[in-house]
Amino acid sequence: MTSASTTQWLNHLQRSRAIAVIRSDQVNQGVAMATAAAAGGIRLIEITWNSDRPAHLIAHLRSHLPHCLIGAGTLLTVAAVQEAVAAGAQFLFTPHTSPSLIQVAQAMEVPLVAGALSPTEIVTAWQAGAACVKVFPIQVVGGVAYLRALQGPLGHIPLIPTGGVTIANARDLIAAGAIAVGLSGELFPKGAIAQQDWGCITQRAQQLQAALTPTMPHRG
């Protein structure tokens, strides 16, 4: 069931633990955000498909941040998945579970992380062939406690919580069983973006990496 691309993806997650999720209004802004996060040690960068010219941004980052994996998120259609992969996306995130999108990604040998929330949705995503399952939004349903409760019956499914993940709770989420975490607003404060304070973002990325380092490796 696990393809070579999925195995490599899981290995990347276990090493890096954190995914920077970028939603930008301008391509240049997206480049600056990604570059700042990478300077702070983040190696997994997701560009949401509702960003400005996401395909162009992904292609640019693939060239300029070769030490990072660049992926696409907020993918809702088969066309978007195909366009993201054509642009060079190395992993894919959807906010929901769509077997058809999972199948398309599998055919192109690109790992897709499907969004889910309840145990039924999580198992459905996993059985449909998702490389991992994004548990979203994690914080509104109990955060660490909810993730820990899922581990009993669903501990074999690699989970990536997003939505309310912070530098302060990221380590606890990993300790509770998450293979990795996704952060957006916590890494990229609106004030820092508005002021183009890229040093602030790099510093926050460094703080996140420092918080997660004691937990590596958690899962084998």
Backbone as ProteinMPNN parsed JSONL, in Angstrom:
{"seq_chain_A": "MTSASTTQWLNHLQRSRAIAVIRSDQVNQGVAMATAAAAGGIRLIEITWNSDRPAHLIAHLRSHLPHCLIGAGTLLTVAAVQEAVAAGAQFLFTPHTSPSLIQVAQAMEVPLVAGALSPTEIVTAWQAGAACVKVFPIQVVGGVAYLRALQGPLGHIPLIPTGGVTIANARDLIAAGAIAVGLSGELFPKGAIAQQDWGCITQRAQQLQAALTPTMPHRG", "coords_chain_A": {"N_chain_A": [[0.829, -1.211, 0.0], [2.039, 1.186, 0.63], [3.823, 3.392, -1.28], [7.008, 4.015, -2.929], [7.428, 6.764, -3.126], [5.758, 7.699, -1.122], [6.929, 6.543, 1.134], [9.399, 7.891, 1.165], [8.43, 10.457, 1.618], [7.292, 10.212, 4.183], [9.628, 9.759, 5.591], [10.887, 12.234, 5.271], [9.093, 13.824, 6.721], [9.436, 12.79, 9.306], [12.003, 13.59, 9.836], [11.911, 16.381, 9.616], [9.539, 17.452, 10.777], [8.002, 19.839, 10.818], [5.836, 21.888, 8.853], [5.777, 24.667, 6.838], [3.161, 26.727, 6.068], [2.14, 28.613, 3.453], [0.285, 31.348, 2.464], [-0.093, 33.674, 0.162], [-0.544, 37.041, -1.019], [0.81, 38.173, -3.069], [3.234, 37.235, -5.47], [5.975, 37.897, -5.048], [5.929, 38.436, -2.341], [5.311, 35.903, -1.356], [7.639, 34.529, -2.066], [9.514, 35.818, -0.438], [8.503, 35.148, 2.106], [8.775, 32.333, 2.105], [11.55, 32.108, 1.773], [12.474, 33.291, 4.106], [11.448, 31.543, 6.044], [12.808, 29.213, 5.346], [15.404, 30.04, 5.876], [15.325, 29.948, 8.594], [15.407, 27.302, 9.123], [13.306, 25.649, 8.314], [12.231, 23.022, 6.275], [10.196, 21.99, 4.797], [7.816, 23.271, 2.755], [4.728, 24.597, 2.089], [2.669, 25.816, -0.452], [-0.283, 27.471, -0.661], [-3.067, 26.916, -2.815], [-4.714, 29.036, -3.254], [-3.154, 31.222, -3.244], [-1.424, 34.041, -4.751], [-0.781, 33.434, -8.073], [0.087, 30.588, -7.758], [1.303, 28.347, -9.054], [3.432, 29.462, -10.462], [4.884, 30.462, -8.305], [5.573, 28.115, -6.915], [7.215, 26.84, -8.832], [9.288, 28.704, -8.986], [10.326, 28.6, -6.357], [11.197, 25.968, -6.247], [13.474, 26.142, -7.789], [15.025, 28.039, -6.418], [15.184, 27.276, -3.754], [16.584, 24.702, -3.333], [17.217, 22.917, -1.312], [14.956, 22.46, 0.073], [11.691, 20.889, 0.345], [9.043, 21.556, -1.756], [5.652, 22.101, -1.712], [2.109, 21.897, -2.591], [-0.973, 23.269, -1.45], [-4.432, 23.364, -0.235], [-5.886, 22.271, -2.323], [-8.487, 21.609, -4.501], [-9.583, 20.488, -6.783], [-9.26, 18.141, -9.545], [-7.945, 19.285, -11.71], [-6.468, 21.306, -10.448], [-4.707, 19.781, -8.888], [-3.26, 18.488, -10.911], [-2.101, 20.699, -12.201], [-0.527, 21.704, -10.122], [1.341, 19.638, -9.727], [2.543, 19.658, -12.239], [3.8, 22.092, -12.062], [5.803, 21.507, -10.359], [5.334, 20.701, -7.745], [6.111, 18.861, -4.852], [4.756, 17.57, -2.909], [1.335, 17.234, -1.826], [-1.542, 18.84, -0.471], [-4.877, 18.532, 0.628], [-7.903, 20.103, 1.749], [-9.891, 18.428, 2.398], [-11.295, 15.09, 2.051], [-10.962, 13.404, -0.882], [-11.426, 10.78, -2.859], [-10.983, 10.669, -5.651], [-9.099, 12.714, -6.148], [-6.988, 11.74, -4.65], [-6.399, 9.403, -6.064], [-5.546, 10.445, -8.518], [-3.206, 11.771, -7.706], [-1.737, 9.572, -6.797], [-1.331, 8.224, -9.2], [0.446, 9.925, -10.389], [2.515, 9.662, -8.722], [2.974, 11.316, -6.506], [2.975, 12.271, -3.167], [-0.059, 12.665, -1.401], [-1.734, 14.458, 1.055], [-4.589, 14.107, 2.748], [-7.352, 16.0, 4.001], [-9.107, 15.685, 7.109], [-11.291, 15.108, 9.943], [-12.981, 13.791, 11.928], [-12.859, 10.447, 13.456], [-14.012, 8.614, 11.622], [-13.774, 10.005, 9.178], [-10.985, 10.243, 9.04], [-10.118, 7.541, 8.85], [-11.398, 6.89, 6.47], [-10.032, 8.538, 4.64], [-7.462, 7.456, 4.835], [-7.854, 4.796, 4.015], [-8.548, 5.29, 1.422], [-6.168, 5.813, 0.292], [-4.535, 7.968, 0.977], [-1.412, 9.591, 1.624], [-0.792, 10.571, 4.106], [-2.782, 11.848, 6.806], [-4.336, 14.914, 7.208], [-5.25, 16.485, 10.093], [-7.694, 18.607, 10.668], [-9.733, 21.35, 11.662], [-7.426, 21.289, 14.247], [-7.278, 22.536, 16.814], [-9.766, 23.501, 17.633], [-11.188, 21.298, 18.333], [-10.073, 20.197, 20.552], [-7.307, 19.968, 20.464], [-4.177, 18.897, 21.627], [-5.18, 16.942, 23.38], [-7.258, 15.768, 21.893], [-5.838, 14.696, 19.725], [-4.246, 12.861, 21.065], [-6.198, 11.122, 21.996], [-6.981, 9.931, 19.636], [-4.939, 8.177, 19.091], [-5.129, 5.597, 20.221], [-7.039, 3.849, 18.731], [-6.235, 4.589, 16.152], [-3.517, 4.769, 15.785], [-1.793, 3.792, 13.852], [-1.995, 5.336, 11.644], [-0.457, 7.95, 9.973], [-0.583, 11.187, 11.184], [-1.148, 14.661, 10.623], [-1.552, 17.414, 12.316], [-3.218, 20.543, 11.855], [-4.204, 24.008, 11.937], [-4.472, 26.084, 14.302], [-2.112, 25.287, 15.412], [0.779, 26.04, 17.264], [3.952, 27.588, 18.113], [4.309, 27.068, 20.747], [2.67, 24.814, 21.31], [3.428, 22.87, 19.501], [5.44, 20.943, 20.021], [4.187, 19.362, 21.965], [2.119, 18.268, 20.477], [3.513, 16.651, 18.675], [4.626, 14.881, 20.506], [2.289, 13.704, 21.328], [1.695, 12.062, 19.264], [1.589, 12.968, 16.61], [2.95, 12.917, 13.327], [4.0, 15.084, 12.125], [3.63, 18.699, 12.064], [1.59, 21.401, 10.873], [2.01, 24.837, 10.225], [0.782, 28.146, 9.913], [-0.339, 31.047, 10.288], [0.961, 31.381, 12.749], [3.661, 31.193, 12.168], [3.896, 33.165, 10.317], [3.171, 36.059, 11.087], [0.665, 38.563, 10.639], [1.374, 41.23, 11.048], [4.169, 41.204, 10.761], [4.395, 40.462, 8.101], [3.154, 42.642, 6.837], [4.951, 44.661, 7.47], [7.136, 43.752, 6.232], [9.0, 42.335, 7.689], [11.117, 40.178, 7.577], [13.074, 39.01, 9.058], [11.889, 38.538, 11.499], [10.216, 36.391, 10.905], [12.094, 34.428, 10.235], [13.291, 34.15, 12.724], [11.14, 33.127, 14.226], [10.798, 30.707, 12.947], [13.194, 29.487, 13.635], [12.814, 29.292, 16.402], [10.704, 27.488, 16.454], [11.928, 25.209, 15.347], [13.824, 24.727, 17.335], [12.139, 24.11, 19.448], [11.051, 21.721, 18.584], [13.185, 20.009, 18.202], [14.114, 18.392, 20.496], [12.293, 16.294, 20.379], [12.863, 14.65, 18.284], [14.148, 11.559, 17.01], [10.664, 10.704, 16.862], [8.838, 8.78, 15.933], [9.226, 5.608, 14.426]], "CA_chain_A": [[0.0, 0.0, 0.0], [2.911, 2.348, 0.729], [4.703, 3.506, -2.432], [8.339, 4.552, -2.641], [7.318, 8.213, -2.921], [5.152, 7.896, 0.191], [7.951, 6.201, 2.135], [10.335, 9.02, 1.213], [7.697, 11.574, 2.222], [7.214, 9.954, 5.619], [10.976, 9.969, 6.133], [11.089, 13.69, 5.342], [8.297, 14.327, 7.831], [10.04, 12.373, 10.57], [13.218, 14.377, 10.049], [11.663, 17.818, 9.674], [8.466, 17.627, 11.766], [7.184, 21.055, 10.672], [5.549, 22.358, 7.503], [5.383, 26.075, 6.77], [2.042, 26.875, 5.134], [2.193, 29.991, 2.969], [-0.805, 31.891, 1.648], [0.405, 35.02, -0.122], [-1.323, 37.862, -1.949], [1.684, 38.541, -4.169], [4.295, 36.247, -5.66], [7.205, 38.34, -4.389], [5.711, 38.259, -0.915], [5.435, 34.469, -1.109], [9.066, 34.181, -2.154], [10.164, 36.337, 0.772], [8.037, 34.346, 3.237], [9.403, 31.015, 2.022], [12.986, 32.266, 1.971], [12.681, 33.572, 5.53], [11.198, 30.304, 6.782], [13.912, 28.296, 5.047], [16.581, 30.54, 6.594], [15.165, 29.545, 9.987], [15.553, 25.857, 9.255], [12.157, 24.894, 7.817], [12.59, 22.345, 5.03], [8.963, 21.607, 4.106], [7.088, 24.519, 2.522], [3.491, 24.401, 1.319], [2.065, 26.999, -1.045], [-1.705, 27.214, -0.859], [-3.463, 27.154, -4.203], [-5.402, 30.326, -3.344], [-2.152, 32.289, -3.254], [-1.238, 34.682, -6.05], [-0.007, 32.651, -9.051], [0.767, 29.539, -6.993], [2.15, 27.498, -9.89], [4.662, 30.225, -10.71], [5.61, 30.546, -7.044], [6.158, 26.797, -6.649], [8.322, 26.628, -9.77], [10.378, 29.593, -8.575], [10.932, 28.107, -5.111], [11.924, 24.736, -6.551], [14.785, 26.539, -8.314], [15.78, 28.883, -5.501], [15.348, 26.614, -2.456], [16.743, 23.277, -3.682], [17.367, 22.105, -0.101], [13.622, 22.312, 0.664], [10.617, 20.284, -0.433], [8.011, 22.553, -1.998], [4.395, 21.449, -2.03], [0.921, 22.719, -2.846], [-2.078, 22.972, -0.538], [-5.773, 23.877, -0.524], [-6.233, 21.775, -3.654], [-9.895, 21.213, -4.469], [-10.007, 19.862, -8.032], [-8.274, 17.355, -10.275], [-7.151, 20.216, -12.507], [-5.508, 21.97, -9.56], [-3.675, 18.792, -8.558], [-2.423, 18.301, -12.095], [-1.326, 21.93, -12.409], [0.467, 21.792, -9.056], [2.406, 18.682, -10.021], [3.239, 20.159, -13.429], [4.64, 23.222, -11.632], [6.92, 20.987, -9.577], [4.979, 20.396, -6.358], [6.657, 17.577, -4.412], [3.733, 16.964, -2.073], [0.045, 17.876, -2.034], [-2.473, 18.843, 0.65], [-6.255, 18.927, 0.359], [-8.591, 20.377, 3.014], [-10.948, 17.435, 2.534], [-10.945, 13.779, 1.501], [-11.543, 13.135, -2.192], [-10.759, 9.616, -3.459], [-10.543, 10.938, -7.026], [-7.855, 13.486, -6.082], [-5.955, 10.82, -4.146], [-6.047, 8.503, -7.165], [-4.761, 11.21, -9.493], [-1.884, 11.975, -7.124], [-1.051, 8.284, -6.798], [-0.922, 7.936, -10.573], [1.599, 10.775, -10.682], [3.511, 9.295, -7.72], [3.225, 12.446, -5.619], [2.204, 12.03, -1.95], [-1.152, 13.588, -1.117], [-2.217, 14.442, 2.431], [-6.002, 14.475, 2.696], [-7.882, 16.591, 5.217], [-10.186, 14.973, 7.793], [-11.407, 15.542, 11.326], [-13.503, 12.727, 12.792], [-12.252, 9.135, 13.215], [-14.532, 8.029, 10.384], [-13.151, 10.711, 8.052], [-9.557, 9.908, 9.014], [-9.989, 6.185, 8.312], [-11.818, 6.945, 5.061], [-8.918, 9.121, 3.881], [-6.345, 6.504, 4.846], [-8.222, 3.644, 3.189], [-8.594, 5.74, 0.031], [-4.799, 5.856, -0.209], [-3.784, 9.181, 1.328], [-0.076, 9.324, 2.165], [-0.975, 10.938, 5.514], [-4.06, 12.53, 6.977], [-4.28, 16.212, 7.888], [-6.347, 16.643, 11.043], [-7.955, 20.047, 10.613], [-8.829, 22.183, 12.476], [-7.147, 20.514, 15.449], [-7.402, 23.223, 18.1], [-11.16, 23.722, 18.031], [-11.778, 20.036, 18.811], [-9.37, 19.686, 21.728], [-5.858, 20.065, 20.347], [-3.345, 17.769, 22.028], [-6.018, 15.895, 23.984], [-7.968, 15.078, 20.818], [-4.871, 13.903, 18.975], [-3.853, 11.738, 21.915], [-7.322, 10.186, 22.043], [-7.026, 9.207, 18.371], [-3.823, 7.248, 18.953], [-5.498, 4.236, 20.574], [-7.534, 3.092, 17.583], [-5.739, 5.042, 14.847], [-2.094, 5.07, 15.905], [-1.053, 3.336, 12.667], [-2.184, 6.314, 10.57], [0.338, 9.167, 10.211], [-1.455, 12.352, 11.269], [-0.519, 15.984, 10.612], [-2.519, 18.422, 12.763], [-3.076, 21.94, 11.444], [-5.316, 24.831, 12.423], [-4.274, 26.356, 15.721], [-0.797, 24.823, 15.871], [1.635, 27.161, 17.647], [5.303, 27.222, 18.545], [4.194, 26.58, 22.122], [2.057, 23.48, 21.43], [3.894, 21.959, 18.455], [6.168, 19.823, 20.624], [3.224, 18.486, 22.625], [1.387, 17.546, 19.439], [4.401, 15.579, 18.205], [4.706, 13.908, 21.597], [0.998, 13.028, 21.4], [1.594, 11.099, 18.178], [1.625, 13.54, 15.261], [4.203, 12.704, 12.614], [4.478, 16.441, 11.838], [2.614, 19.726, 12.271], [1.58, 22.466, 9.889], [1.796, 26.153, 10.817], [0.615, 29.24, 8.964], [-0.334, 32.35, 10.937], [1.92, 31.409, 13.842], [4.987, 31.445, 11.589], [3.855, 34.347, 9.46], [2.247, 37.054, 11.656], [0.232, 39.58, 9.674], [2.152, 42.447, 11.244], [5.502, 41.022, 10.182], [4.231, 40.471, 6.645], [2.855, 44.012, 6.422], [6.162, 45.468, 7.639], [8.21, 43.046, 5.535], [9.986, 41.996, 8.708], [11.423, 38.781, 7.291], [13.906, 38.524, 10.156], [10.966, 38.037, 12.522], [9.77, 35.063, 10.469], [13.238, 33.526, 10.396], [13.448, 33.907, 14.156], [10.072, 32.246, 14.666], [11.111, 29.377, 12.413], [14.266, 28.955, 14.482], [12.204, 28.933, 17.683], [9.937, 26.263, 16.225], [12.872, 24.101, 15.191], [14.411, 24.465, 18.654], [11.105, 23.467, 20.266], [10.797, 20.368, 18.095], [14.405, 19.186, 18.151], [14.201, 17.337, 21.511], [11.364, 15.197, 20.136], [13.291, 13.873, 17.107], [12.991, 11.09, 16.258], [9.584, 10.222, 17.726], [8.251, 7.556, 15.394], [10.118, 4.901, 13.522]], "C_chain_A": [[0.865, 1.265, 0.0], [3.887, 2.366, -0.435], [6.049, 4.076, -2.003], [8.268, 6.047, -2.36], [6.725, 8.521, -1.549], [6.15, 7.604, 1.3], [8.962, 7.33, 2.289], [9.693, 10.222, 1.9], [7.621, 11.402, 3.732], [8.575, 10.156, 6.281], [11.288, 11.457, 6.265], [10.325, 14.272, 6.525], [8.934, 13.997, 9.173], [11.314, 13.143, 10.879], [12.893, 15.842, 10.329], [10.596, 18.225, 10.686], [7.557, 18.832, 11.554], [7.045, 21.444, 9.209], [5.109, 23.806, 7.589], [4.33, 26.229, 5.688], [1.927, 28.336, 4.738], [0.994, 30.297, 2.09], [-0.468, 33.353, 1.4], [-0.444, 35.724, -1.174], [-0.522, 38.271, -3.172], [2.82, 37.525, -4.259], [5.568, 36.646, -4.923], [7.114, 38.185, -2.87], [5.868, 36.781, -0.542], [6.875, 34.002, -1.141], [9.791, 34.606, -0.885], [9.772, 35.518, 2.0], [8.734, 32.987, 3.256], [10.895, 31.093, 2.308], [13.304, 32.498, 3.447], [12.475, 32.316, 6.368], [12.339, 29.316, 6.578], [15.181, 28.726, 5.778], [16.541, 30.16, 8.065], [15.193, 28.041, 10.196], [14.382, 25.022, 8.788], [12.51, 24.305, 6.452], [11.38, 21.878, 4.225], [8.084, 22.843, 3.987], [5.909, 24.247, 1.602], [2.968, 25.74, 0.833], [0.591, 26.709, -1.293], [-2.125, 27.657, -2.26], [-4.276, 28.432, -4.367], [-4.441, 31.49, -3.122], [-2.102, 32.913, -4.647], [-0.306, 33.827, -6.917], [0.785, 31.513, -8.381], [1.69, 28.653, -7.821], [3.494, 28.175, -10.159], [5.52, 30.268, -9.445], [6.288, 29.213, -6.712], [7.361, 26.546, -7.549], [9.535, 27.468, -9.378], [11.095, 29.039, -7.34], [11.681, 26.798, -5.333], [13.34, 25.061, -7.028], [15.652, 27.223, -7.265], [15.965, 28.299, -4.101], [15.496, 25.103, -2.673], [16.877, 22.355, -2.476], [16.033, 21.886, 0.609], [12.732, 21.468, -0.246], [9.5, 21.321, -0.536], [6.733, 21.834, -2.435], [3.278, 22.445, -2.269], [-0.191, 22.29, -1.903], [-3.369, 23.636, -0.967], [-6.187, 23.498, -1.949], [-7.637, 21.171, -3.604], [-10.35, 20.441, -5.698], [-8.885, 19.042, -8.649], [-7.364, 18.27, -11.083], [-6.094, 20.908, -11.658], [-4.382, 21.024, -9.176], [-2.723, 18.623, -9.735], [-1.543, 19.516, -12.358], [-0.223, 22.057, -11.362], [1.642, 20.857, -9.328], [3.22, 19.137, -11.23], [4.177, 21.306, -13.077], [5.833, 22.767, -10.794], [6.611, 20.659, -8.142], [5.431, 18.984, -5.992], [5.766, 16.875, -3.399], [2.472, 17.814, -2.197], [-0.801, 17.777, -0.771], [-3.865, 19.23, 0.151], [-6.94, 19.187, 1.695], [-9.654, 19.339, 3.344], [-10.439, 16.092, 1.999], [-11.701, 13.547, 0.212], [-10.806, 11.95, -2.803], [-10.253, 9.879, -4.874], [-9.244, 11.739, -7.045], [-6.706, 12.611, -5.599], [-5.477, 9.909, -5.271], [-5.192, 9.211, -8.211], [-3.335, 11.416, -8.978], [-1.088, 10.677, -7.118], [-0.528, 7.942, -8.189], [0.311, 8.735, -10.973], [2.729, 10.576, -9.674], [3.958, 10.494, -6.88], [2.378, 12.245, -4.365], [1.145, 13.105, -1.724], [-1.623, 13.363, 0.309], [-3.643, 14.966, 2.414], [-6.475, 15.01, 4.035], [-9.05, 15.8, 5.782], [-10.248, 15.484, 9.226], [-11.863, 14.419, 12.252], [-12.77, 11.411, 12.531], [-12.736, 8.496, 11.915], [-13.887, 8.678, 9.166], [-11.675, 10.352, 7.918], [-9.341, 8.528, 8.408], [-10.374, 6.15, 6.838], [-10.688, 7.478, 4.185], [-7.77, 8.131, 3.754], [-6.644, 5.32, 3.932], [-8.306, 4.008, 1.713], [-7.197, 5.883, -0.568], [-4.024, 7.116, 0.081], [-2.44, 8.814, 1.947], [-0.024, 9.602, 3.659], [-2.364, 11.555, 5.6], [-3.837, 13.816, 7.765], [-5.49, 16.324, 8.805], [-6.575, 18.139, 11.226], [-9.429, 20.318, 10.864], [-8.652, 21.557, 13.856], [-7.525, 21.241, 16.737], [-8.841, 23.359, 18.565], [-11.832, 22.447, 18.537], [-10.975, 19.413, 19.951], [-7.866, 19.656, 21.633], [-5.128, 18.781, 20.712], [-4.187, 16.621, 22.579], [-6.758, 15.099, 22.916], [-7.019, 14.174, 20.04], [-4.451, 12.67, 19.773], [-4.955, 10.683, 21.959], [-7.426, 9.358, 20.763], [-5.998, 8.085, 18.294], [-4.203, 5.805, 19.275], [-5.966, 3.426, 19.38], [-6.843, 3.407, 16.258], [-4.245, 5.352, 14.856], [-1.259, 4.66, 14.707], [-1.146, 4.327, 11.508], [-1.365, 7.565, 10.869], [-0.529, 10.419, 10.106], [-0.647, 13.649, 11.327], [-1.563, 17.005, 11.054], [-2.18, 19.809, 12.226], [-4.285, 22.701, 11.984], [-5.213, 25.059, 13.91], [-2.977, 25.806, 16.276], [0.078, 26.041, 16.131], [3.029, 26.656, 17.978], [5.241, 26.595, 19.928], [3.627, 25.164, 22.202], [2.557, 22.461, 20.418], [4.591, 20.728, 19.044], [5.204, 18.843, 21.288], [2.415, 17.683, 21.614], [2.223, 16.404, 18.865], [4.475, 14.483, 19.258], [3.415, 13.1, 21.722], [0.774, 12.072, 20.234], [1.616, 11.65, 16.776], [2.964, 13.242, 14.6], [4.844, 14.047, 12.261], [3.33, 17.397, 12.122], [2.717, 20.766, 11.161], [1.238, 23.793, 10.539], [1.702, 27.211, 9.73], [0.745, 30.576, 9.673], [0.681, 32.471, 12.053], [3.334, 31.695, 13.342], [5.04, 32.776, 10.85], [2.843, 35.367, 10.0], [1.921, 38.146, 10.639], [1.047, 40.867, 9.798], [3.526, 42.359, 10.614], [5.44, 41.051, 8.661], [4.024, 41.903, 6.156], [4.096, 44.899, 6.47], [7.361, 44.874, 6.9], [9.372, 42.74, 6.485], [10.317, 40.511, 8.576], [12.308, 38.177, 8.369], [13.063, 37.949, 11.286], [10.516, 36.626, 12.176], [10.888, 34.048, 10.608], [13.427, 33.166, 11.865], [12.372, 32.96, 14.677], [10.29, 30.824, 14.16], [12.206, 28.711, 13.24], [13.722, 28.506, 15.84], [11.41, 27.634, 17.564], [10.865, 25.062, 16.117], [13.499, 23.728, 16.531], [13.421, 23.739, 19.558], [10.901, 22.013, 19.866], [12.005, 19.449, 18.186], [14.479, 18.116, 19.235], [13.306, 16.138, 21.255], [11.812, 14.303, 18.992], [14.28, 12.78, 17.525], [11.942, 10.547, 17.226], [9.031, 8.888, 17.258], [9.235, 6.903, 14.438], [9.353, 4.163, 12.466]], "O_chain_A": [[0.475, 2.289, -0.56], [4.699, 1.452, -0.571], [6.215, 4.552, -0.88], [8.955, 6.549, -1.472], [7.131, 9.479, -0.89], [6.213, 8.331, 2.292], [9.34, 7.685, 3.406], [10.346, 10.921, 2.674], [7.861, 12.352, 4.478], [8.659, 10.665, 7.399], [11.881, 11.888, 7.255], [10.849, 15.118, 7.25], [8.963, 14.836, 10.074], [11.666, 13.329, 12.044], [13.524, 16.471, 11.178], [10.743, 19.236, 11.374], [6.438, 18.846, 12.067], [7.993, 21.348, 8.429], [4.179, 24.137, 8.324], [4.572, 25.901, 4.527], [1.652, 29.196, 5.575], [0.723, 29.604, 1.109], [-0.545, 34.178, 2.31], [-0.986, 35.099, -2.086], [-1.088, 38.669, -4.19], [3.302, 37.024, -3.243], [6.176, 35.817, -4.246], [8.094, 37.848, -2.205], [6.487, 36.454, 0.471], [7.282, 33.169, -0.331], [10.584, 33.847, -0.327], [10.619, 35.225, 2.844], [9.223, 32.546, 4.296], [11.442, 30.24, 3.007], [14.283, 31.966, 3.971], [13.24, 32.054, 7.297], [12.782, 28.662, 7.522], [15.947, 27.884, 6.245], [17.581, 30.058, 8.715], [15.022, 27.561, 11.316], [14.446, 23.794, 8.855], [13.025, 25.005, 5.581], [11.529, 21.42, 3.093], [7.654, 23.402, 4.995], [6.066, 23.738, 0.492], [2.838, 26.685, 1.611], [0.255, 25.8, -2.051], [-1.61, 28.632, -2.807], [-4.509, 28.874, -5.492], [-4.867, 32.611, -2.845], [-2.666, 32.376, -5.6], [0.825, 33.538, -6.524], [2.014, 31.492, -8.44], [2.749, 28.249, -7.342], [4.549, 27.544, -10.092], [6.741, 30.127, -9.513], [7.441, 29.189, -6.28], [8.406, 26.092, -7.083], [10.671, 26.996, -9.434], [12.325, 29.014, -7.29], [12.692, 26.544, -4.677], [14.288, 24.343, -6.711], [16.865, 27.016, -7.221], [16.809, 28.774, -3.341], [14.642, 24.322, -2.251], [16.676, 21.147, -2.594], [15.981, 21.203, 1.632], [12.984, 21.346, -1.445], [9.068, 21.888, 0.468], [6.734, 21.065, -3.396], [3.462, 23.658, -2.167], [-0.34, 21.108, -1.594], [-3.4, 24.382, -1.946], [-6.764, 24.305, -2.678], [-7.928, 20.322, -2.761], [-11.4, 19.8, -5.664], [-7.712, 19.222, -8.321], [-6.152, 18.058, -11.136], [-4.956, 21.078, -12.095], [-3.219, 21.429, -9.142], [-1.505, 18.618, -9.555], [-0.37, 19.374, -12.7], [0.891, 22.473, -11.68], [2.801, 21.245, -9.176], [4.445, 19.015, -11.241], [5.221, 21.48, -13.707], [6.759, 23.54, -10.548], [7.526, 20.362, -7.374], [5.17, 18.029, -6.724], [5.997, 15.712, -3.067], [2.531, 18.969, -2.62], [-0.784, 16.756, -0.082], [-4.008, 20.149, -0.655], [-6.593, 18.548, 2.689], [-10.243, 19.359, 4.424], [-9.298, 15.981, 1.552], [-12.931, 13.497, 0.204], [-9.66, 12.1, -3.227], [-9.203, 9.365, -5.257], [-8.373, 11.473, -7.873], [-5.581, 12.729, -6.085], [-4.278, 9.671, -5.411], [-4.229, 8.642, -8.725], [-2.372, 11.254, -9.726], [0.109, 10.683, -7.405], [0.582, 7.432, -8.335], [1.118, 8.288, -11.788], [3.767, 11.231, -9.756], [5.14, 10.666, -6.585], [1.166, 12.064, -4.48], [1.419, 14.3, -1.841], [-1.879, 12.233, 0.724], [-3.878, 16.133, 2.1], [-6.049, 14.53, 5.086], [-9.887, 15.3, 5.032], [-9.359, 16.211, 9.67], [-11.203, 14.13, 13.25], [-12.124, 11.267, 11.493], [-11.942, 7.899, 11.187], [-13.496, 7.986, 8.227], [-11.173, 10.177, 6.807], [-8.478, 8.358, 7.547], [-9.74, 5.453, 6.047], [-10.417, 6.934, 3.114], [-7.179, 7.989, 2.683], [-5.782, 4.892, 3.163], [-8.155, 3.146, 0.848], [-7.049, 6.052, -1.778], [-2.96, 7.331, -0.5], [-2.338, 7.847, 2.701], [0.709, 8.939, 4.392], [-3.032, 11.755, 4.586], [-3.234, 13.811, 8.838], [-6.63, 16.266, 8.342], [-5.774, 18.841, 11.844], [-10.288, 19.605, 10.345], [-9.635, 21.322, 14.558], [-8.044, 20.617, 17.663], [-9.108, 23.334, 19.766], [-12.921, 22.504, 19.107], [-11.166, 18.243, 20.282], [-7.197, 19.349, 22.62], [-5.422, 17.712, 20.176], [-3.928, 15.457, 22.272], [-6.871, 13.878, 23.026], [-7.351, 13.029, 19.732], [-4.319, 11.577, 19.223], [-4.672, 9.485, 21.96], [-7.901, 8.222, 20.791], [-6.164, 7.144, 17.517], [-3.661, 4.879, 18.671], [-5.351, 2.413, 19.046], [-6.861, 2.587, 15.341], [-3.765, 6.117, 14.02], [-0.13, 5.127, 14.554], [-0.452, 4.174, 10.503], [-1.556, 8.183, 11.916], [-1.135, 10.678, 9.066], [0.39, 13.726, 11.985], [-2.385, 17.423, 10.24], [-1.013, 20.196, 12.152], [-5.262, 22.1, 12.432], [-5.797, 24.316, 14.698], [-2.757, 25.849, 17.486], [0.119, 26.966, 15.32], [3.256, 25.453, 18.107], [6.023, 25.7, 20.248], [4.042, 24.385, 23.06], [2.151, 21.3, 20.467], [4.351, 19.604, 18.604], [5.384, 17.629, 21.186], [2.066, 16.533, 21.876], [1.704, 15.319, 18.602], [4.394, 13.298, 18.937], [3.438, 11.952, 22.165], [-0.222, 11.349, 20.208], [1.658, 10.874, 15.821], [4.004, 13.309, 15.254], [6.062, 14.147, 12.115], [2.204, 16.975, 12.384], [3.785, 20.982, 10.588], [0.287, 23.878, 11.316], [2.447, 27.179, 8.75], [1.818, 31.18, 9.666], [1.214, 33.556, 12.285], [4.112, 32.365, 14.021], [6.085, 33.423, 10.769], [1.766, 35.522, 9.426], [2.785, 38.591, 9.883], [1.371, 41.511, 8.8], [4.0, 43.318, 10.004], [6.328, 41.6, 8.009], [4.643, 42.328, 5.18], [4.277, 45.775, 5.624], [8.462, 45.423, 6.939], [10.545, 42.868, 6.134], [9.854, 39.689, 9.367], [12.295, 36.963, 8.575], [13.467, 36.994, 11.95], [10.442, 35.762, 13.05], [10.655, 32.924, 11.054], [13.691, 32.012, 12.201], [12.665, 32.082, 15.489], [10.001, 29.856, 14.863], [12.147, 27.511, 13.51], [14.123, 27.466, 16.362], [11.441, 26.79, 18.459], [10.616, 24.02, 16.723], [13.683, 22.547, 16.827], [13.803, 22.865, 20.336], [10.61, 21.168, 20.713], [11.85, 18.229, 18.24], [14.882, 16.995, 18.924], [13.517, 15.075, 21.838], [11.182, 13.273, 18.751], [15.174, 13.051, 18.326], [12.279, 10.0, 18.276], [8.784, 7.985, 18.056], [9.98, 7.582, 13.731], [9.953, 3.509, 11.613]]}, "name": "protein", "num_of_chains": 1, "seq": "MTSASTTQWLNHLQRSRAIAVIRSDQVNQGVAMATAAAAGGIRLIEITWNSDRPAHLIAHLRSHLPHCLIGAGTLLTVAAVQEAVAAGAQFLFTPHTSPSLIQVAQAMEVPLVAGALSPTEIVTAWQAGAACVKVFPIQVVGGVAYLRALQGPLGHIPLIPTGGVTIANARDLIAAGAIAVGLSGELFPKGAIAQQDWGCITQRAQQLQAALTPTMPHRG"}
